[in-house]
Amino acid sequence: MDIIEHLCYELKLKRNDLGIAGLKDKNGITEQRISIYKKILNQIG
């Protein structure tokens, strides 16, 4: 999850400040979602 590490670095966040969820369908197509706590979002502006 290089993009997660990059986001954390750029936004000066801890890895636990972001949530990650993913699904893979029967054809192998993957969907990923990234969430951030509202409290953390308000802190970074």
C-alpha positions in Angstrom: 0.0 0.0 0.0 2.5 2.6 -1.1 -0.1 5.2 -1.8 -1.3 5.0 1.8 2.3 5.6 3.1 2.6 8.5 0.6 -0.7 10.1 1.8 0.3 9.7 5.4 3.7 11.3 4.7 2.3 14.2 2.7 -0.6 14.9 5.2 1.6 14.3 8.2 -0.7 11.5 9.5 -0.2 8.3 11.3 -1.1 5.1 9.4 -3.9 4.5 11.9 -5.5 7.8 11.0 -6.7 6.3 7.7 -9.0 3.4 7.2 -8.8 1.1 4.2 -11.4 -1.4 2.9 -11.4 -3.4 -0.3 -13.5 -5.7 -2.4 -12.7 -8.1 -5.2 -15.4 -9.3 -7.5 -15.7 -12.7 -9.2 -13.8 -11.3 -12.2 -10.9 -10.2 -10.1 -11.6 -6.5 -10.3 -10.6 -4.8 -7.1 -12.1 -1.7 -5.5 -10.4 0.1 -2.7 -11.7 2.8 -0.4 -9.8 5.0 1.9 -11.5 6.8 4.8 -10.3 9.4 7.3 -11.8 10.3 10.6 -13.6 13.7 10.6 -11.6 14.8 13.6 -8.3 14.2 11.8 -9.7 15.8 8.6 -10.6 19.0 10.5 -7.1 19.1 12.0 -5.4 19.1 8.6 -7.7 21.7 7.2 
